[in-house]
Amino acid sequence: MPVPENVEATVRALVDAAGLPVSDEEFQSFVAMYPALREAADGLYIEEVRYEEPALIFTPVAPVKE
């Protein structure tokens, strides 16, 4: 997902959706860091492993002893 053209509007929508009260200084800080955070989050998605199982799988059921 590319960084949106209007980063301020995107950040405002995210802050409003979360119901967070932020000062103007905090808001500008979020706007400044959003492109890097968006890029980092997008980097976590790897199409080639989309349907693979995780390396570790937690099973909450105790194994059955025979």
C-alpha positions as a Markdown table, in Angstrom:
| # | Residue | x | y | z |
|---|---|---|---|---|
| 1 | Met | 0.0 | 0.0 | 0.0 |
| 2 | Pro | 1.6 | 3.3 | -1.1 |
| 3 | Val | 1.7 | 6.3 | 1.3 |
| 4 | Pro | -1.4 | 8.3 | 0.6 |
| 5 | Glu | -1.1 | 11.7 | -1.1 |
| 6 | Asn | -2.8 | 13.5 | 1.8 |
| 7 | Val | -0.9 | 12.2 | 4.9 |
| 8 | Glu | -2.6 | 14.7 | 7.2 |
| 9 | Ala | -6.1 | 13.6 | 6.3 |
| 10 | Thr | -5.1 | 9.9 | 6.7 |
| 11 | Val | -3.6 | 10.5 | 10.1 |
| 12 | Arg | -6.6 | 12.7 | 11.2 |
| 13 | Ala | -8.9 | 9.8 | 10.2 |
| 14 | Leu | -6.9 | 7.3 | 12.1 |
| 15 | Val | -6.7 | 9.5 | 15.2 |
| 16 | Asp | -10.4 | 10.3 | 15.0 |
| 17 | Ala | -11.3 | 6.6 | 14.5 |
| 18 | Ala | -9.3 | 5.6 | 17.6 |
| 19 | Gly | -10.9 | 8.4 | 19.6 |
| 20 | Leu | -7.5 | 9.7 | 20.7 |
| 21 | Pro | -7.2 | 13.3 | 22.0 |
| 22 | Val | -4.0 | 14.7 | 20.6 |
| 23 | Ser | -2.4 | 18.1 | 20.7 |
| 24 | Asp | -1.3 | 19.9 | 17.6 |
| 25 | Glu | 2.3 | 19.1 | 18.3 |
| 26 | Glu | 1.5 | 15.3 | 18.7 |
| 27 | Phe | -0.5 | 15.4 | 15.5 |
| 28 | Gln | 2.3 | 16.9 | 13.5 |
| 29 | Ser | 4.7 | 14.3 | 15.0 |
| 30 | Phe | 2.3 | 11.6 | 13.8 |
| 31 | Val | 2.1 | 13.1 | 10.4 |
| 32 | Ala | 5.9 | 13.2 | 10.2 |
| 33 | Met | 6.4 | 9.6 | 11.2 |
| 34 | Tyr | 3.4 | 8.1 | 9.3 |
| 35 | Pro | 5.1 | 7.5 | 5.9 |
| 36 | Ala | 8.0 | 5.5 | 7.6 |
| 37 | Leu | 5.5 | 3.5 | 9.7 |
| 38 | Arg | 3.3 | 2.8 | 6.7 |
| 39 | Glu | 6.4 | 1.6 | 4.7 |
| 40 | Ala | 7.5 | -0.6 | 7.6 |
| 41 | Ala | 4.1 | -2.2 | 8.0 |
| 42 | Asp | 3.9 | -2.8 | 4.3 |
| 43 | Gly | 7.3 | -4.5 | 4.4 |
| 44 | Leu | 5.9 | -7.1 | 6.7 |
| 45 | Tyr | 3.6 | -8.5 | 3.9 |
| 46 | Ile | 5.3 | -11.1 | 1.8 |
| 47 | Glu | 3.1 | -12.5 | -1.0 |
| 48 | Glu | 5.1 | -15.7 | -1.5 |
| 49 | Val | 4.3 | -16.9 | 2.0 |
| 50 | Arg | 0.7 | -15.8 | 2.1 |
| 51 | Tyr | -0.8 | -19.3 | 2.6 |
| 52 | Glu | 2.1 | -20.8 | 4.6 |
| 53 | Glu | 1.6 | -21.9 | 8.2 |
| 54 | Pro | 3.5 | -20.1 | 10.9 |
| 55 | Ala | 6.8 | -21.7 | 12.0 |
| 56 | Leu | 5.5 | -22.2 | 15.5 |
| 57 | Ile | 2.0 | -23.4 | 16.2 |
| 58 | Phe | 0.6 | -23.3 | 19.7 |
| 59 | Thr | -1.9 | -26.1 | 20.5 |
| 60 | Pro | -3.7 | -25.4 | 23.8 |
| 61 | Val | -4.8 | -29.1 | 24.1 |
| 62 | Ala | -2.5 | -31.4 | 26.0 |
| 63 | Pro | -1.2 | -34.3 | 23.9 |
| 64 | Val | -3.0 | -37.7 | 24.4 |
| 65 | Lys | -0.8 | -40.3 | 26.0 |
| 66 | Glu | -1.2 | -43.8 | 24.7 |
